[in-house]
Amino acid sequence: MTNKLNNILSELKEFQWVDLTHTFGPDSPHFPAFAAAKFETLFTHDDGFFVKQYTFAGQYGTHIDPPVHFEKNQNVYDSDIDLKDFLLPLVVIDKSSEVASNADYILTVEDIKQWEKEHGTIPPKAFVALRTDWSKRWPSQEQFENKDDNLQNHYPGWSLEALKYIYEERQAIANGHETFDTDPAILQPEKGFEGEYYVLSSGHYQIELLANLDQVPATGALISISVPKVEKSPGFPARVFAIVPEEV
């Protein structure tokens, strides 16, 4: 068994590994309701060791939202998620061209069905990511919010129906995107965060503020997610990467 695992590891390391995580700091984009992160040096090498103290909201940078983040009856924190659900087939639905001409673009069921005509049915137990190239606006808070003169944010997102399709029809494990929120900003004043509530209240998790989805194929890659095991954490920065076979 040891040799088998070592062989699998050696094979995986021959593939391309793509970091899907933003480097974040005190000046990085963050959900407007949160204070900016604080990084403070507590000790330097002159003291004998180098240590920093970090203060930030759990949903900061590329991060995980577990079910309990939105739904108290879903008593699932970061550390309760099955480890096997942190390594999944990765599906990337690319709507970057549409978003380039319409910042309020909303992913629909028809979009997903059209994607499936081109790439095949979304496999069960997959991680489904929405590529919009919004991550290329990093590290600008202003560009991420994309406010108009009335202070309304404009950025793309999922429709509730599209989320129901990937979870109820295609049995996905999790979803992810490059923006602050699951829901498109233009719908939030009227409908709030109905899409995110659906995902989390259904017992699924999501990753927000993904990066580099333009470097990953529509199918064929794996996504790996790691999160510190913080006690009773309703969300925390995550390290996320894709393993991409060269032949894809």
C-alpha positions in Angstrom: 0.0 0.0 0.0 2.9 2.4 0.8 4.4 1.8 -2.6 1.0 2.4 -4.2 0.5 5.7 -2.5 4.1 6.8 -3.3 3.5 6.0 -6.9 0.3 8.0 -6.9 2.2 11.0 -5.3 5.0 10.8 -7.8 2.6 10.8 -10.6 0.7 13.7 -9.3 3.9 15.7 -8.9 4.5 15.3 -12.6 1.4 17.3 -13.3 1.0 21.1 -13.2 -0.1 22.6 -9.8 -1.9 25.9 -10.0 -2.4 28.1 -6.9 -6.0 29.3 -6.7 -5.3 31.4 -3.6 -4.8 35.1 -3.3 -2.0 36.4 -1.1 -3.7 38.7 1.3 -2.6 41.5 3.7 -4.0 44.6 5.5 -4.6 46.4 2.2 -6.3 43.5 0.3 -9.9 43.5 -0.9 -12.4 42.3 1.7 -16.1 42.2 2.3 -17.0 45.9 3.1 -18.7 45.0 6.5 -15.3 43.8 7.8 -12.4 45.8 9.1 -9.2 45.6 7.3 -6.8 43.0 8.5 -4.0 43.9 10.9 -0.5 42.3 10.8 1.7 43.2 13.8 5.2 42.1 14.5 5.5 40.9 18.1 9.1 39.7 18.0 12.0 40.1 15.6 15.1 38.1 15.0 16.9 40.4 17.4 14.6 38.9 20.1 15.7 35.4 19.0 12.7 34.5 16.8 10.4 36.2 14.3 6.7 36.2 15.2 3.7 38.2 13.9 0.1 38.5 15.2 -2.7 38.5 12.8 -6.2 40.0 13.2 -8.8 39.5 10.6 -12.4 38.3 10.0 -12.7 34.6 9.3 -14.1 35.3 5.8 -10.9 37.1 4.6 -8.9 36.5 1.5 -9.5 33.2 -0.3 -11.7 31.5 2.3 -14.1 28.7 3.1 -17.7 29.2 4.1 -19.0 26.1 6.0 -22.7 25.5 6.5 -22.9 27.1 10.0 -21.8 30.4 8.5 -25.4 31.1 7.4 -27.5 28.4 9.1 -27.4 27.7 12.8 -29.4 24.5 12.3 -26.5 23.2 10.1 -24.1 22.8 12.9 -21.1 22.1 10.6 -18.0 24.1 11.2 -14.8 24.1 9.1 -13.3 21.2 11.1 -16.4 19.1 10.7 -16.2 18.8 6.9 -15.1 15.4 5.8 -11.4 15.4 4.7 -12.3 13.5 1.6 -14.5 16.4 0.5 -11.4 18.6 0.4 -10.0 16.8 -2.7 -12.5 16.8 -5.5 -12.9 16.8 -9.3 -12.8 20.4 -10.5 -15.3 21.8 -13.0 -14.8 25.3 -14.2 -17.6 27.2 -16.0 -16.1 30.1 -17.8 -18.2 33.2 -18.2 -15.3 35.7 -18.2 -16.2 37.0 -21.7 -19.8 37.7 -20.7 -18.7 39.4 -17.5 -16.2 41.6 -19.4 -19.2 43.2 -21.1 -21.7 42.9 -18.3 -20.4 43.1 -14.7 -23.9 42.1 -13.5 -23.9 38.8 -15.3 -25.8 36.0 -13.6 -25.0 32.4 -14.3 -28.1 30.5 -15.4 -29.2 26.9 -15.7 -29.1 27.3 -19.5 -25.5 28.4 -19.2 -24.6 25.2 -17.4 -26.5 23.0 -19.8 -24.7 24.7 -22.7 -21.4 24.0 -20.9 -22.4 20.3 -20.5 -23.1 20.1 -24.2 -19.4 21.1 -24.8 -17.7 19.4 -22.0 -19.9 16.6 -20.8 -22.2 16.1 -17.8 -20.9 17.5 -14.5 -19.7 14.5 -12.6 -21.2 13.7 -9.1 -19.2 14.8 -6.1 -17.5 17.6 -8.0 -16.4 21.1 -7.0 -18.0 23.6 -9.4 -16.2 26.9 -9.9 -17.6 30.0 -11.7 -14.8 31.7 -13.6 -15.4 35.4 -14.2 -11.8 36.7 -14.2 -13.0 39.1 -11.4 -9.9 38.0 -9.5 -7.8 40.0 -11.9 -9.1 43.1 -10.1 -7.0 42.1 -7.1 -5.6 43.9 -5.1 -8.1 46.8 -5.6 -11.0 47.1 -3.1 -12.6 49.7 -5.3 -12.4 47.5 -8.4 -13.8 44.5 -6.5 -16.8 46.5 -5.2 -17.3 48.3 -8.6 -19.8 50.8 -7.2 -21.9 53.1 -9.4 -22.8 56.7 -8.6 -25.6 55.5 -6.3 -23.1 53.3 -4.3 -24.6 50.1 -5.7 -22.0 47.4 -6.2 -21.8 45.6 -9.5 -20.2 42.1 -9.7 -21.4 38.8 -11.2 -22.7 35.7 -9.4 -24.8 32.6 -9.5 -28.6 32.4 -9.9 -30.4 30.4 -7.3 -31.6 28.1 -10.0 -28.1 27.4 -11.2 -27.0 26.4 -7.7 -30.0 24.1 -7.3 -29.1 22.5 -10.6 -25.5 21.7 -9.7 -26.5 20.4 -6.2 -29.8 18.7 -6.8 -29.4 17.5 -10.4 -25.6 16.9 -10.5 -24.9 16.1 -6.8 -21.9 18.6 -6.5 -20.1 18.7 -3.1 -19.1 22.4 -3.2 -18.9 25.5 -5.3 -16.6 28.5 -5.6 -16.2 31.9 -7.3 -13.9 34.9 -7.6 -16.1 37.5 -6.0 -17.0 38.4 -2.4 -20.4 36.7 -2.7 -22.2 33.9 -4.2 -25.1 36.2 -5.2 -24.7 38.9 -7.9 -24.5 42.3 -6.3 -27.3 43.7 -8.3 -29.8 41.3 -6.8 -28.7 41.7 -3.2 -30.8 44.8 -2.3 -34.0 42.8 -3.2 -33.1 39.2 -2.5 -30.3 39.4 -0.1 -27.9 36.4 -0.1 -30.5 33.7 -1.1 -28.0 31.7 -3.2 -25.4 31.5 -0.4 -28.1 30.7 2.1 -29.3 27.8 -0.2 -25.8 26.4 -0.5 -25.0 26.5 3.2 -28.4 25.6 4.5 -28.3 22.5 2.3 -25.2 21.3 4.1 -22.6 22.2 1.4 -19.6 24.5 1.6 -18.1 27.1 -0.7 -14.8 28.9 -1.4 -14.9 32.6 -2.1 -12.3 34.9 -3.7 -10.7 32.2 -5.8 -7.8 33.2 -8.1 -6.2 31.9 -11.3 -9.2 30.0 -12.6 -8.0 31.1 -16.1 -5.1 28.7 -15.7 -7.3 25.7 -15.1 -9.2 23.7 -17.8 -13.0 23.2 -17.9 -12.6 19.6 -16.8 -9.9 17.1 -15.9 -8.3 18.8 -12.9 -8.5 18.2 -9.2 -9.0 20.8 -6.5 -7.4 20.6 -3.1 -8.4 22.7 -0.1 -6.8 23.0 3.2 -8.0 25.0 6.2 -6.5 25.4 9.7 -8.3 23.4 12.3 -9.6 26.3 14.4 -12.1 25.5 17.2 -15.7 26.2 16.2 -14.7 28.2 13.1 -17.6 29.4 10.9 -15.1 30.3 8.1 -11.4 30.9 7.7 -8.8 31.7 5.0 -8.0 28.6 3.0 -5.1 27.4 0.8 -6.6 26.1 -2.5 -4.8 24.7 -5.5 -5.6 22.7 -8.6 -3.7 19.7 -10.0 -3.9 19.8 -13.8 -2.9 16.9 -16.0 -0.6 18.1 -18.8 -2.6 16.2 -21.4 -5.7 18.2 -20.6 
